[in-house]
C-alpha cells in the first residue's frame, strides 16, 4: 500500500491498467489543505492505493488488497476473535449451538 495525492478527486475502487492484467485500488479518500507556490491554499486529495496483480477477477482483487493489509493471514484471526466477542456479549458463547466454535476458539487461543 502506498499513499498518493492528487489535485483532483479520483474515483474510488479498481482502476485497471492498460498493457497487462494489473490494476490499482483507490481507498480511504481524504482531503488536505496545502499551500501553493503563490502563497494561497489548495485542496489535495489523498488515497491509499493498493497494487493488484490481476484486475480481471473481483475476488482476486479483493484477496490481493486484504493480503496486503494482513500479510500474515491474520484476517481469520481477527474474524474469529470478533465472533467470539459477539457471542460472549450476547450470552451465547456457552450455548450448545456454538460448542464446535467454542472448542475451536479455545484451542486456537491456547496455541
C-alpha positions in Angstrom: 0.0 0.0 0.0 1.1 3.5 -0.7 -0.4 6.9 -0.3 -0.9 9.1 -3.4 -2.1 12.7 -3.6 -3.9 14.4 -6.5 -5.1 17.9 -7.2 -8.5 16.5 -8.3 -10.8 14.0 -6.7 -10.4 10.4 -8.0 -12.9 7.6 -8.3 -12.7 5.1 -5.5 -12.2 1.4 -6.3 -10.5 -0.5 -9.0 -8.6 1.2 -11.9 -7.5 -1.3 -14.5 -4.1 -0.5 -16.1 -3.6 -0.9 -19.8 -1.0 -3.3 -21.3 -1.4 -6.1 -18.8 -3.9 -7.5 -16.2 -2.7 -5.4 -13.3 -4.6 -2.6 -11.6 -4.7 -0.1 -8.7 -7.4 0.0 -6.0 -8.0 3.5 -4.5 -9.4 3.6 -1.0 -9.6 5.8 2.1 -10.2 9.1 0.4 -9.3 12.2 2.4 -8.7 15.9 1.8 -5.8 18.0 2.9 -5.2 21.8 2.6 -1.8 22.6 1.3 0.0 25.9 0.5 0.7 26.5 -3.2 3.6 28.4 -4.8 1.7 31.7 -4.8 1.1 31.5 -1.0 -2.5 30.5 -1.3 -4.2 27.3 -0.2 -5.5 24.5 -2.4 -7.2 21.2 -1.7 -5.3 17.9 -2.4 -7.0 14.5 -2.3 -5.1 11.6 -0.7 -5.8 8.0 -1.3 -4.4 4.7 0.0 -3.5 2.8 -3.2 -3.1 -1.0 -3.5 -1.5 -2.7 -6.5 -3.2 -5.9 -7.7 -1.8 -8.5 -10.0 -5.0 -9.5 -11.7 -7.7 -6.9 -12.1 -9.9 -9.1 -14.2 -11.3 -11.1 -11.3 -13.1 -9.1 -8.5 -12.4 -11.9 -6.0 -8.7 -11.9 -6.8 -8.6 -8.1 -6.4 -10.2 -8.2 -3.0 -7.9 -11.0 -1.9 -4.8 -9.1 -3.0 -5.9 -6.0 -1.1 -6.7 -8.0 2.1 -3.4 -9.9 1.8 -1.6 -6.5 1.5 -3.3 -5.3 4.7 -2.9 -8.7 6.5 0.2 -10.3 5.0 0.5 -12.9 7.7 -3.0 -14.3 7.1 -4.3 -12.8 10.4 -7.7 -11.8 8.8 -9.2 -15.1 10.0 -7.8 -14.5 13.5 -9.5 -11.0 13.5 -12.8 -12.6 12.4 -12.5 -15.4 15.0 -11.8 -13.0 17.8 -14.7 -10.7 16.8 -17.1 -13.6 16.6 -16.1 -14.9 20.0 -16.6 -11.4 21.5 -20.0 -11.0 19.8 -21.1 -14.4 21.1 -19.9 -13.6 24.6 -21.7 -10.2 24.6 -24.9 -11.9 23.6 -24.5 -14.6 26.2 -24.3 -17.3 23.5 -20.7 -18.3 23.8 -21.5 -21.3 26.0 -24.6 -22.2 24.1 -24.7 -25.8 22.7 -25.3 -24.5 19.2 -21.9 -22.9 19.2 -20.0 -25.6 21.0 -17.9 -26.5 18.0 -16.8 -22.9 17.5 -16.1 -22.5 21.3 -13.9 -25.6 21.2 -12.0 -24.4 18.1 -11.6 -20.9 19.5 -10.3 -22.1 22.8 -7.8 -24.4 21.0 -6.7 -21.5 18.8 -6.2 -19.2 21.8 -4.1 -21.9 23.5 -1.6 -22.2 20.7 
